[in-house]
Amino acid sequence: MPYDLSLFDLITPYLLRGDSFGAWHAALSTLLVREHEIAVDEAGVVIRGSVSFEGTVRPYLDLSRMTMGIEAENTEGHPANDASRRAPWIDIRDSKIDFELVVPRVASQKVSTAVAAIGPAPGFANTAAVFGAYDTDPLDTPPSDYPSTAFVLDLLLVAIVLRPPFLRGAKREADGQLVPDPAHEQVSFTLPRIKVRLSQGSGANDPLVATLVSLGATGLDDPGDIGVAELIKMDPPYAFIGSSNCVGFGFRSAVLDLSDGSTPPDVLEQFGFDESWKGLYLPEIRLFVAPEGARDFAVDAGARNLLIGFGDDGITGDFDLTVLNQGAGPLKLGARFYDSEGRGYSITRETETTATAQLPARTRMVVDVEGGRSPFNVTVRLDGGAAQAGREFDVDLSVQTTRLIEIQATDTSAPQKSATLAIQVSRRPAPALPPPGTGAQPTSPPVEVQTTGITQGGTPVLAPRLRLVSETPTTATIALDADPARAAQTEWTVNGNPAGTQAAVTVNVTPGQQVTVRAELPGVSGVSQFTGYYRYDYPRPGTDTQTRNLALDPNNTRTEPAPDEGLTSPWMGGTDVFSALRPVLQSLPAGAAIDIKGYASFEGDASEQKRIYNTDLARRRALGLRAIIEKLEEEPALQAKNFSIAHAAEMSNWTSQGFPDVSTRRIWWKAVASWTPANTQGTITDGIVRRPAIETPPVPPPIQVVDPPPPAPPWPTFRRRRAARPLASSSRSKSSFPSRSRSATRA
């Protein structure tokens, strides 16, 4: 072929001069005809062949708009460059495209109408004569050789790629966890065949129509069924859904059936399904879920022959489930001690890696490990000795009253995490026993501090509150829960008497006494901004109305950052933004311009999808703070302010905002309102300090020592005596002695 033939060249003869193929025009112009054949009969002309795209253009097929386009010099129209796009688009740059052009021998009403309209015009007679020679009556029954504008162009796209923008590439680790795959960030589905049709009728008002004919046609002659699509392959085989790493999945193939008249054979083989079934069939799929509030754990679930029916068909399949430990968060160590009676003793932390503890003479230590990924390797050294593996050890302080315990642990994360903890333990002194009969000695009850009211410029607020610094049996030291630099400016009044300007005040409060305290902080000059904090990933995606309602709930904002990434974590300090912002706005002049910027922390993923998600998150945070200000403007004290408010996301330094430590990331879960510097009014905090009266425990009665009674005298002992009788003369024999007398008396 001496010249290049494009598909556009083949169908241009059926288009009136001045018309175009609209959004299809550029793509048709870059489709080069590689081979073709022509067949002609009385009914019309059929041209079949194959085409491919020319050069380095990036063509695409947008099913949501039913258009085919390309990216060349202008990249703005390509779906890949549309940050707000959520519908999938089809990449066809490497597709093999077969085509069939069918042109019926039917006279065009568009042409005949135009000829009739301009026929009498000078200079058109010869042209009209040529048209008449083709067919003197264009409106008679076909076939006709009169010029035609009717055609049907079928395109069969083979090995095309579907690229959903809401999916991110992932990979599965050896331990079963799903993690982002930076080498394959974009997910693609390779579809077997898509058949699209571009057609135009011969009527005067027939438009150019683009139609999706089939998502699984076997060839140009297969009529196909638009309701059935066979998804062949996903690359990479695993992906995360959306911008977070909470939900991911993986599968090898899938079939989507939206047709009432046909159902894939593999589905019909399943018990209880017929041709009317509609839904998604996946021979095998895995689902990975790691909830935002439980980052230490993940769930890996699998299913075979998974049928997700639409309507009332339900879900069926063979499922399996595995719970995985992700090892989120830093590795942290702790320890507990127990004595022989089961009483527990905790440690007192001095820093993240050092602590102290007072223990009985003999205890059992249990090492606690938090965060990281199990299994853990824990070793313990006592007084610099050899390291011993394990998490339970005996601690003996009976001879050596102080000892150093060094704990070290590592996990199985990649990269590996480690932590150390040094505990200085000492033996607790034995309590002194009270003298017998005196009972327990009464002790002074602890001090109670109560904040009864806080105002700023006459407006009730929630901070700063009174707090107890220290106490003795007869005194208490009180301070404001405020920034140390400001706390030093506190003016104290105790029982109505000035008590000086200082950070803390010491008051005398013996058992049974109560003291009134007032702490006054001066206003601050040059205040130019206010910061409101949210919990991690809040406000959640939703409408602007939902965002405003969430921010107006006092439980969802604070003047201090959230402690961790938990979506319901309790606030550890500060007050709600609504209460704290009210007196600040009262100090601003009417008509003040307030500029609100929202921020988001960087989580280590700099992909475009993640940036898009965090930009909208930052915008929602700014909108939430704006909603609070506008709600406060409705109050009588602020109705005349008429502030000029603007809000937007601030993402210029996003990748430097906190990653990887949560202690620095949490300070970016915020929105900041700025204005021309103004002076705020001071605060007055009132409260009482009291110590309950001593409750003297009852004295147990003395132990009564009772002498035992004297022993009873013994019973008398009785004996028998014989009566004395004179002896007979010696000449008498023994047998002559008289017998014993029974009448002998007893002595």
BALUMKE-785925 format. One line per field, with one value per residue (C-alpha): residue in three letters; y, z, x; residue number from 0. Coordinates in steps of 0.05 Angstrom, whole numbers, plus 5000, padded with zeros to 4 digits. Layout:
residuo: (Ala|...)
Y: (Y|...)
Z: (Z|...)
X: (X|...)
num: (NUM|...)
REM end
This chain:
residuo: (Met|Pro|Tyr|Asp|Leu|Ser|Leu|Phe|Asp|Leu|Ile|Thr|Pro|Tyr|Leu|Leu|Arg|Gly|Asp|Ser|Phe|Gly|Ala|Trp|His|Ala|Ala|Leu|Ser|Thr|Leu|Leu|Val|Arg|Glu|His|Glu|Ile|Ala|Val|Asp|Glu|Ala|Gly|Val|Val|Ile|Arg|Gly|Ser|Val|Ser|Phe|Glu|Gly|Thr|Val|Arg|Pro|Tyr|Leu|Asp|Leu|Ser|Arg|Met|Thr|Met|Gly|Ile|Glu|Ala|Glu|Asn|Thr|Glu|Gly|His|Pro|Ala|Asn|Asp|Ala|Ser|Arg|Arg|Ala|Pro|Trp|Ile|Asp|Ile|Arg|Asp|Ser|Lys|Ile|Asp|Phe|Glu|Leu|Val|Val|Pro|Arg|Val|Ala|Ser|Gln|Lys|Val|Ser|Thr|Ala|Val|Ala|Ala|Ile|Gly|Pro|Ala|Pro|Gly|Phe|Ala|Asn|Thr|Ala|Ala|Val|Phe|Gly|Ala|Tyr|Asp|Thr|Asp|Pro|Leu|Asp|Thr|Pro|Pro|Ser|Asp|Tyr|Pro|Ser|Thr|Ala|Phe|Val|Leu|Asp|Leu|Leu|Leu|Val|Ala|Ile|Val|Leu|Arg|Pro|Pro|Phe|Leu|Arg|Gly|Ala|Lys|Arg|Glu|Ala|Asp|Gly|Gln|Leu|Val|Pro|Asp|Pro|Ala|His|Glu|Gln|Val|Ser|Phe|Thr|Leu|Pro|Arg|Ile|Lys|Val|Arg|Leu|Ser|Gln|Gly|Ser|Gly|Ala|Asn|Asp|Pro|Leu|Val|Ala|Thr|Leu|Val|Ser|Leu|Gly|Ala|Thr|Gly|Leu|Asp|Asp|Pro|Gly|Asp|Ile|Gly|Val|Ala|Glu|Leu|Ile|Lys|Met|Asp|Pro|Pro|Tyr|Ala|Phe|Ile|Gly|Ser|Ser|Asn|Cys|Val|Gly|Phe|Gly|Phe|Arg|Ser|Ala|Val|Leu|Asp|Leu|Ser|Asp|Gly|Ser|Thr|Pro|Pro|Asp|Val|Leu|Glu|Gln|Phe|Gly|Phe|Asp|Glu|Ser|Trp|Lys|Gly|Leu|Tyr|Leu|Pro|Glu|Ile|Arg|Leu|Phe|Val|Ala|Pro|Glu|Gly|Ala|Arg|Asp|Phe|Ala|Val|Asp|Ala|Gly|Ala|Arg|Asn|Leu|Leu|Ile|Gly|Phe|Gly|Asp|Asp|Gly|Ile|Thr|Gly|Asp|Phe|Asp|Leu|Thr|Val|Leu|Asn|Gln|Gly|Ala|Gly|Pro|Leu|Lys|Leu|Gly|Ala|Arg|Phe|Tyr|Asp|Ser|Glu|Gly|Arg|Gly|Tyr|Ser|Ile|Thr|Arg|Glu|Thr|Glu|Thr|Thr|Ala|Thr|Ala|Gln|Leu|Pro|Ala|Arg|Thr|Arg|Met|Val|Val|Asp|Val|Glu|Gly|Gly|Arg|Ser|Pro|Phe|Asn|Val|Thr|Val|Arg|Leu|Asp|Gly|Gly|Ala|Ala|Gln|Ala|Gly|Arg|Glu|Phe|Asp|Val|Asp|Leu|Ser|Val|Gln|Thr|Thr|Arg|Leu|Ile|Glu|Ile|Gln|Ala|Thr|Asp|Thr|Ser|Ala|Pro|Gln|Lys|Ser|Ala|Thr|Leu|Ala|Ile|Gln|Val|Ser|Arg|Arg|Pro|Ala|Pro|Ala|Leu|Pro|Pro|Pro|Gly|Thr|Gly|Ala|Gln|Pro|Thr|Ser|Pro|Pro|Val|Glu|Val|Gln|Thr|Thr|Gly|Ile|Thr|Gln|Gly|Gly|Thr|Pro|Val|Leu|Ala|Pro|Arg|Leu|Arg|Leu|Val|Ser|Glu|Thr|Pro|Thr|Thr|Ala|Thr|Ile|Ala|Leu|Asp|Ala|Asp|Pro|Ala|Arg|Ala|Ala|Gln|Thr|Glu|Trp|Thr|Val|Asn|Gly|Asn|Pro|Ala|Gly|Thr|Gln|Ala|Ala|Val|Thr|Val|Asn|Val|Thr|Pro|Gly|Gln|Gln|Val|Thr|Val|Arg|Ala|Glu|Leu|Pro|Gly|Val|Ser|Gly|Val|Ser|Gln|Phe|Thr|Gly|Tyr|Tyr|Arg|Tyr|Asp|Tyr|Pro|Arg|Pro|Gly|Thr|Asp|Thr|Gln|Thr|Arg|Asn|Leu|Ala|Leu|Asp|Pro|Asn|Asn|Thr|Arg|Thr|Glu|Pro|Ala|Pro|Asp|Glu|Gly|Leu|Thr|Ser|Pro|Trp|Met|Gly|Gly|Thr|Asp|Val|Phe|Ser|Ala|Leu|Arg|Pro|Val|Leu|Gln|Ser|Leu|Pro|Ala|Gly|Ala|Ala|Ile|Asp|Ile|Lys|Gly|Tyr|Ala|Ser|Phe|Glu|Gly|Asp|Ala|Ser|Glu|Gln|Lys|Arg|Ile|Tyr|Asn|Thr|Asp|Leu|Ala|Arg|Arg|Arg|Ala|Leu|Gly|Leu|Arg|Ala|Ile|Ile|Glu|Lys|Leu|Glu|Glu|Glu|Pro|Ala|Leu|Gln|Ala|Lys|Asn|Phe|Ser|Ile|Ala|His|Ala|Ala|Glu|Met|Ser|Asn|Trp|Thr|Ser|Gln|Gly|Phe|Pro|Asp|Val|Ser|Thr|Arg|Arg|Ile|Trp|Trp|Lys|Ala|Val|Ala|Ser|Trp|Thr|Pro|Ala|Asn|Thr|Gln|Gly|Thr|Ile|Thr|Asp|Gly|Ile|Val|Arg|Arg|Pro|Ala|Ile|Glu|Thr|Pro|Pro|Val|Pro|Pro|Pro|Ile|Gln|Val|Val|Asp|Pro|Pro|Pro|Pro|Ala|Pro|Pro|Trp|Pro|Thr|Phe|Arg|Arg|Arg|Arg|Ala|Ala|Arg|Pro|Leu|Ala|Ser|Ser|Ser|Arg|Ser|Lys|Ser|Ser|Phe|Pro|Ser|Arg|Ser|Arg|Ser|Ala|Thr|Arg|Ala)
Y: (5000|5065|5107|5098|5084|5101|5076|5148|5146|5087|5118|5191|5182|5170|5236|5302|5357|5399|5342|5302|5240|5280|5251|5191|5234|5235|5161|5140|5183|5148|5077|5051|4997|4939|4893|4892|4857|4880|4842|4873|4849|4879|4895|4935|4935|4899|4916|4873|4879|4896|4963|4988|5055|5097|5123|5136|5160|5137|5115|5098|5074|5109|5064|5114|5165|5114|5151|5131|5182|5191|5230|5264|5338|5353|5309|5343|5299|5232|5197|5181|5256|5269|5270|5271|5210|5149|5108|5058|5069|5023|5027|5003|5025|4952|4924|4885|4913|4877|4918|4907|4964|4950|5001|4986|5009|5057|5127|5181|5226|5277|5282|5280|5334|5378|5368|5386|5448|5476|5445|5510|5548|5570|5528|5466|5438|5394|5365|5352|5317|5270|5253|5241|5194|5151|5145|5188|5172|5168|5151|5087|5017|4997|4979|5047|5075|5143|5172|5140|5164|5099|5053|5005|5000|4944|4944|4882|4899|4841|4842|4908|4933|4962|5009|5025|5089|5067|5007|5008|4953|4909|4847|4791|4780|4712|4716|4728|4804|4851|4912|4966|4947|5011|4975|4961|5019|5019|4959|4934|4882|4849|4836|4783|4820|4881|4895|4967|4994|5062|5070|5123|5117|5146|5188|5263|5267|5203|5218|5183|5130|5093|5028|4976|4910|4857|4848|4776|4767|4710|4746|4797|4750|4736|4779|4774|4795|4863|4833|4784|4805|4757|4789|4747|4774|4826|4854|4855|4798|4836|4906|4955|4986|5061|5106|5068|5001|4976|4932|4893|4833|4786|4738|4701|4710|4735|4736|4792|4771|4825|4788|4758|4711|4678|4654|4628|4552|4551|4584|4537|4479|4506|4476|4517|4568|4578|4626|4681|4687|4755|4774|4767|4698|4690|4619|4641|4705|4729|4788|4825|4871|4913|4958|5029|5024|4957|4965|4909|4857|4839|4788|4745|4712|4668|4639|4589|4588|4654|4675|4745|4750|4815|4825|4766|4714|4724|4701|4630|4600|4561|4608|4607|4657|4674|4727|4760|4804|4862|4889|4960|5014|5019|4964|4982|4946|4943|4899|4875|4843|4796|4773|4704|4726|4749|4824|4864|4919|4966|5007|5082|5107|5162|5161|5115|5070|5077|5063|5048|5002|4987|4913|4863|4818|4765|4775|4746|4793|4788|4826|4860|4873|4919|4935|4903|4836|4770|4726|4768|4754|4779|4777|4801|4818|4825|4871|4868|4792|4746|4756|4705|4691|4691|4737|4713|4717|4715|4778|4768|4830|4793|4803|4855|4912|4946|4914|4936|4898|4909|4884|4881|4857|4850|4830|4798|4860|4879|4922|4893|4935|4935|4965|4969|4983|4991|4983|5003|4962|4970|4934|4964|4981|4937|4974|4990|4955|4998|4983|4932|4963|5030|5015|5044|5115|5164|5197|5263|5252|5273|5342|5351|5406|5428|5480|5514|5562|5591|5653|5693|5763|5743|5683|5613|5570|5502|5519|5531|5488|5483|5424|5396|5401|5371|5366|5355|5334|5408|5445|5439|5471|5490|5512|5525|5472|5520|5531|5542|5609|5635|5601|5644|5705|5678|5726|5686|5702|5656|5665|5734|5757|5770|5715|5741|5730|5663|5596|5561|5578|5540|5543|5517|5465|5420|5363|5388|5456|5487|5544|5585|5600|5648|5647|5704|5701|5765|5767|5752|5805|5792|5728|5712|5640|5584|5509|5455|5381|5320|5246|5207|5206|5250|5277|5215|5222|5247|5306|5376|5374|5310|5343|5404|5363|5321|5382|5413|5353|5375|5304|5306|5365|5386|5440|5385|5330|5260|5210|5157|5131|5101|5126|5129|5142|5185|5255|5263|5338|5405|5425|5422|5473|5500|5524|5548|5588|5629|5680|5685|5705|5757|5792|5800|5863|5861|5841|5808|5763|5692|5645|5571|5518|5444|5394|5319|5276|5238|5163|5143|5135|5192|5164|5211|5175|5183|5257|5265|5231|5272|5337|5325|5304|5369|5408|5373|5392|5465|5462|5433|5490|5539|5507|5518|5592|5602|5568|5612|5674|5657|5671|5740|5762|5747|5762|5831|5805|5785|5752|5741|5667|5627|5555|5509|5449|5463|5408|5446|5410|5346|5295|5326|5325|5274|5207|5157|5170|5177|5227|5276|5255|5269|5343|5348|5322|5394|5458|5527|5592|5655|5729|5797|5797|5816|5819|5766|5776|5744|5684|5678|5609|5598|5536|5506|5465|5422|5366|5319|5311|5254|5193|5163|5088|5054|5030|4956|4938|4916|4843|4818|4773|4727|4685|4612|4587|4548|4473|4434|4396|4322|4272|4238|4169|4113|4055|3993|3978|3913|3910|3895|3830|3799|3742|3673|3638|3614|3543|3545|3521|3564|3529|3552|3626|3649|3670|3744|3780|3813|3864|3899|3974|4022|4073)
Z: (5000|4978|5032|5102|5106|5170|5193|5188|5113|5104|5138|5118|5052|5094|5131|5104|5096|5159|5205|5249|5291|5356|5412|5368|5313|5340|5357|5289|5256|5291|5277|5220|5176|5176|5130|5102|5051|5015|4997|4954|4937|4921|4994|5006|5020|5077|5095|5146|5173|5232|5257|5310|5340|5309|5345|5420|5431|5494|5472|5520|5519|5569|5578|5625|5569|5512|5478|5450|5455|5457|5495|5452|5458|5505|5567|5604|5575|5592|5651|5683|5694|5724|5800|5814|5771|5807|5747|5715|5645|5593|5567|5495|5473|5464|5441|5376|5343|5289|5252|5206|5166|5136|5088|5061|4992|5020|4995|5046|5064|5089|5019|4981|5026|5016|4940|4937|4978|4937|4870|4837|4858|4801|4794|4826|4766|4744|4813|4819|4751|4777|4838|4793|4749|4811|4828|4799|4859|4923|4963|4926|4954|4964|4937|4911|4884|4911|4961|5030|5101|5136|5163|5220|5246|5295|5333|5370|5421|5443|5504|5530|5600|5651|5702|5762|5796|5865|5870|5890|5877|5936|5950|6000|6050|6070|6136|6100|6108|6052|6041|5987|5925|5902|5840|5816|5844|5788|5784|5716|5694|5628|5592|5537|5484|5481|5422|5409|5353|5318|5274|5235|5199|5132|5160|5159|5235|5250|5297|5305|5359|5400|5433|5477|5444|5486|5542|5523|5448|5415|5348|5302|5285|5358|5377|5450|5512|5543|5611|5616|5625|5636|5676|5660|5700|5753|5755|5808|5837|5901|5912|5965|5958|5966|5994|6060|6075|6111|6058|6004|5960|5908|5857|5794|5751|5754|5713|5718|5696|5689|5637|5647|5587|5597|5653|5651|5650|5714|5751|5723|5750|5821|5855|5852|5798|5729|5670|5710|5760|5760|5799|5805|5802|5828|5827|5881|5920|5982|6025|6073|6126|6176|6214|6229|6303|6310|6272|6310|6277|6208|6179|6118|6090|6029|5988|5932|5881|5909|5880|5898|5873|5859|5886|5926|5904|5964|5972|5971|5972|6013|6062|6106|6157|6188|6240|6231|6277|6235|6287|6282|6326|6363|6409|6482|6546|6616|6677|6735|6801|6846|6917|6947|6966|6895|6909|6849|6846|6787|6762|6762|6695|6694|6618|6561|6576|6652|6712|6787|6834|6908|6922|6979|6994|6942|6880|6812|6752|6688|6626|6583|6509|6470|6395|6343|6311|6349|6364|6409|6433|6506|6549|6620|6656|6732|6758|6693|6692|6633|6591|6604|6555|6580|6607|6679|6731|6807|6840|6908|6951|7018|7020|6967|6978|6909|6841|6768|6719|6644|6595|6519|6467|6391|6345|6276|6237|6174|6190|6259|6319|6387|6456|6523|6594|6655|6723|6788|6843|6918|6978|7012|7086|7134|7165|7239|7282|7331|7406|7431|7452|7417|7349|7282|7283|7245|7183|7151|7094|7023|6997|6950|6897|6861|6806|6815|6756|6699|6659|6605|6594|6631|6586|6618|6592|6611|6621|6655|6715|6784|6797|6858|6853|6921|6992|7064|7123|7135|7069|6994|6933|6878|6806|6741|6687|6637|6596|6646|6615|6625|6692|6722|6711|6755|6808|6868|6920|6981|7025|6995|7010|6956|6955|6903|6829|6817|6782|6844|6913|6978|7025|7097|7100|7160|7169|7170|7138|7070|7032|6974|6918|6858|6801|6751|6686|6646|6573|6516|6467|6393|6387|6313|6308|6341|6331|6335|6335|6310|6319|6267|6198|6222|6196|6155|6081|6071|6052|6076|6120|6154|6164|6196|6243|6265|6282|6322|6369|6427|6435|6366|6374|6425|6439|6450|6400|6404|6440|6386|6321|6353|6321|6389|6434|6495|6495|6545|6556|6534|6523|6465|6410|6413|6486|6479|6416|6441|6483|6431|6378|6426|6426|6350|6317|6276|6203|6218|6162|6186|6143|6161|6137|6145|6152|6147|6170|6122|6130|6085|6021|5972|5916|5878|5904|5976|5964|5936|5997|6047|6010|6019|6092|6105|6071|6115|6177|6155|6139|6208|6244|6200|6220|6293|6282|6242|6296|6349|6308|6320|6395|6418|6440|6371|6324|6304|6287|6214|6204|6134|6133|6081|6087|6046|6051|6064|6031|6009|6060|6068|6059|6118|6166|6218|6187|6216|6291|6315|6367|6312|6262|6311|6315|6241|6253|6258|6228|6243|6240|6230|6233|6244|6314|6370|6446|6484|6552|6616|6653|6724|6756|6823|6866|6935|6970|7027|7070|7103|7178|7207|7223|7283|7279|7341|7391|7403|7477|7516|7519|7588|7623|7670|7722|7720|7782|7837|7829|7870|7933|7923|7951|8021|8019|8063|8093|8135|8202|8242|8318|8362|8399|8451|8427|8458|8496|8455|8473|8431|8359|8300|8290|8357|8336|8338|8271|8249|8281|8233|8287|8285|8285|8231|8250)
X: (5000|5034|5000|4973|4899|4863|4795|4772|4785|4739|4678|4688|4648|4586|4592|4567|4618|4622|4601|4648|4649|4650|4692|4709|4741|4812|4814|4787|4840|4897|4872|4914|4885|4934|4894|4824|4779|4716|4653|4597|4527|4459|4446|4509|4584|4621|4693|4729|4800|4843|4870|4919|4937|4992|5053|5056|4985|4949|4879|4823|4751|4705|4644|4610|4607|4611|4668|4736|4792|4867|4919|4971|4988|4930|4928|4871|4816|4848|4813|4881|4890|4822|4833|4758|4742|4715|4689|4737|4764|4794|4865|4867|4936|4960|4895|4885|4823|4783|4731|4672|4641|4572|4544|4474|4452|4401|4392|4406|4348|4398|4429|4363|4333|4395|4394|4320|4333|4391|4376|4350|4412|4457|4519|4488|4452|4509|4517|4443|4445|4499|4456|4396|4437|4450|4376|4321|4276|4318|4256|4239|4252|4326|4375|4397|4462|4443|4494|4485|4501|4480|4534|4548|4619|4634|4699|4723|4776|4821|4868|4842|4856|4807|4839|4795|4822|4794|4842|4916|4965|4986|5028|5021|5077|5103|5065|4999|4994|4975|5020|5024|5064|5100|5125|5053|5013|4960|4914|4890|4839|4852|4786|4781|4739|4696|4651|4629|4587|4587|4526|4488|4421|4399|4343|4346|4352|4390|4448|4515|4504|4557|4536|4569|4547|4583|4634|4651|4641|4679|4684|4653|4596|4579|4519|4543|4505|4518|4498|4555|4628|4686|4742|4804|4862|4880|4951|4978|4936|4924|4897|4872|4804|4803|4857|4870|4901|4840|4807|4843|4828|4858|4830|4849|4786|4715|4651|4599|4529|4475|4435|4366|4373|4441|4485|4557|4562|4605|4548|4495|4536|4525|4464|4400|4417|4386|4389|4355|4413|4448|4510|4586|4619|4690|4720|4769|4780|4815|4794|4841|4812|4851|4802|4825|4813|4850|4915|4949|4905|4882|4834|4851|4789|4783|4726|4718|4661|4637|4570|4548|4476|4442|4372|4346|4398|4444|4516|4542|4612|4663|4698|4759|4784|4852|4868|4936|4978|5002|5051|5027|5055|5122|5146|5135|5155|5126|5130|5086|5107|5068|5083|5068|4997|4980|4984|5007|5060|5068|5127|5134|5159|5211|5221|5201|5260|5271|5227|5229|5191|5187|5176|5171|5230|5209|5166|5153|5163|5121|5145|5091|5102|5057|5057|5102|5091|5094|5130|5175|5246|5251|5314|5326|5391|5395|5450|5489|5491|5481|5419|5364|5308|5237|5182|5175|5230|5237|5264|5298|5310|5317|5393|5408|5358|5366|5374|5376|5332|5346|5294|5305|5256|5253|5196|5190|5171|5207|5246|5254|5231|5265|5254|5290|5268|5313|5278|5312|5277|5285|5257|5197|5207|5169|5110|5116|5064|5025|5032|4983|4918|4929|4898|4918|4945|4900|4929|4912|4860|4882|4864|4805|4809|4746|4739|4671|4672|4714|4698|4733|4708|4645|4633|4634|4690|4720|4793|4840|4821|4854|4900|4936|5012|5031|5008|5031|4987|4970|4982|4966|5000|4952|4965|4927|4926|4957|5020|5078|5096|5026|5016|5072|5027|4970|4943|4919|4867|4858|4796|4787|4858|4911|4963|5012|5028|5061|5053|5028|5002|5008|4948|4940|4886|4883|4834|4763|4780|4760|4794|4766|4815|4812|4863|4863|4903|4912|4891|4939|4959|4972|4931|4928|4903|4865|4877|4824|4843|4805|4814|4853|4820|4762|4716|4701|4682|4611|4569|4586|4525|4550|4619|4588|4544|4603|4645|4588|4588|4633|4660|4692|4740|4792|4843|4895|4915|4885|4929|4932|4901|4840|4776|4742|4802|4785|4814|4872|4869|4843|4771|4722|4735|4664|4672|4744|4732|4674|4713|4767|4717|4688|4755|4757|4730|4666|4677|4745|4771|4782|4823|4818|4868|4858|4915|4927|4984|5029|5024|5082|5042|5055|5012|4965|4904|4928|4942|4872|4841|4881|4868|4793|4804|4841|4785|4733|4773|4774|4700|4685|4721|4683|4618|4635|4651|4587|4546|4577|4559|4486|4493|4470|4540|4569|4511|4539|4608|4593|4660|4687|4706|4745|4768|4814|4861|4935|4977|5039|5083|5042|5098|5136|5077|5094|5113|5129|5119|5047|5069|5086|5033|4976|4992|4970|4899|4876|4848|4877|4838|4879|4862|4894|4927|4879|4880|4841|4809|4834|4805|4780|4780|4744|4749|4754|4808|4784|4810|4760|4760|4800|4760|4793|4788|4760|4811|4805|4795|4857|4870|4845|4895|4856|4894|4875|4836|4876|4875|4823|4850|4860|4812|4835|4867|4836|4879|4863|4897|4901|4887|4947|4942|4989|5031|5022|5077|5133|5118|5055|5059|5042|4977|4954|4947|4876|4843|4837|4780|4730|4713|4779|4771|4798|4847)
num: (0|1|2|3|4|5|6|7|8|9|10|11|12|13|14|15|16|17|18|19|20|21|22|23|24|25|26|27|28|29|30|31|32|33|34|35|36|37|38|39|40|41|42|43|44|45|46|47|48|49|50|51|52|53|54|55|56|57|58|59|60|61|62|63|64|65|66|67|68|69|70|71|72|73|74|75|76|77|78|79|80|81|82|83|84|85|86|87|88|89|90|91|92|93|94|95|96|97|98|99|100|101|102|103|104|105|106|107|108|109|110|111|112|113|114|115|116|117|118|119|120|121|122|123|124|125|126|127|128|129|130|131|132|133|134|135|136|137|138|139|140|141|142|143|144|145|146|147|148|149|150|151|152|153|154|155|156|157|158|159|160|161|162|163|164|165|166|167|168|169|170|171|172|173|174|175|176|177|178|179|180|181|182|183|184|185|186|187|188|189|190|191|192|193|194|195|196|197|198|199|200|201|202|203|204|205|206|207|208|209|210|211|212|213|214|215|216|217|218|219|220|221|222|223|224|225|226|227|228|229|230|231|232|233|234|235|236|237|238|239|240|241|242|243|244|245|246|247|248|249|250|251|252|253|254|255|256|257|258|259|260|261|262|263|264|265|266|267|268|269|270|271|272|273|274|275|276|277|278|279|280|281|282|283|284|285|286|287|288|289|290|291|292|293|294|295|296|297|298|299|300|301|302|303|304|305|306|307|308|309|310|311|312|313|314|315|316|317|318|319|320|321|322|323|324|325|326|327|328|329|330|331|332|333|334|335|336|337|338|339|340|341|342|343|344|345|346|347|348|349|350|351|352|353|354|355|356|357|358|359|360|361|362|363|364|365|366|367|368|369|370|371|372|373|374|375|376|377|378|379|380|381|382|383|384|385|386|387|388|389|390|391|392|393|394|395|396|397|398|399|400|401|402|403|404|405|406|407|408|409|410|411|412|413|414|415|416|417|418|419|420|421|422|423|424|425|426|427|428|429|430|431|432|433|434|435|436|437|438|439|440|441|442|443|444|445|446|447|448|449|450|451|452|453|454|455|456|457|458|459|460|461|462|463|464|465|466|467|468|469|470|471|472|473|474|475|476|477|478|479|480|481|482|483|484|485|486|487|488|489|490|491|492|493|494|495|496|497|498|499|500|501|502|503|504|505|506|507|508|509|510|511|512|513|514|515|516|517|518|519|520|521|522|523|524|525|526|527|528|529|530|531|532|533|534|535|536|537|538|539|540|541|542|543|544|545|546|547|548|549|550|551|552|553|554|555|556|557|558|559|560|561|562|563|564|565|566|567|568|569|570|571|572|573|574|575|576|577|578|579|580|581|582|583|584|585|586|587|588|589|590|591|592|593|594|595|596|597|598|599|600|601|602|603|604|605|606|607|608|609|610|611|612|613|614|615|616|617|618|619|620|621|622|623|624|625|626|627|628|629|630|631|632|633|634|635|636|637|638|639|640|641|642|643|644|645|646|647|648|649|650|651|652|653|654|655|656|657|658|659|660|661|662|663|664|665|666|667|668|669|670|671|672|673|674|675|676|677|678|679|680|681|682|683|684|685|686|687|688|689|690|691|692|693|694|695|696|697|698|699|700|701|702|703|704|705|706|707|708|709|710|711|712|713|714|715|716|717|718|719|720|721|722|723|724|725|726|727|728|729|730|731|732|733|734|735|736|737|738|739|740|741|742|743|744|745|746)
REM end
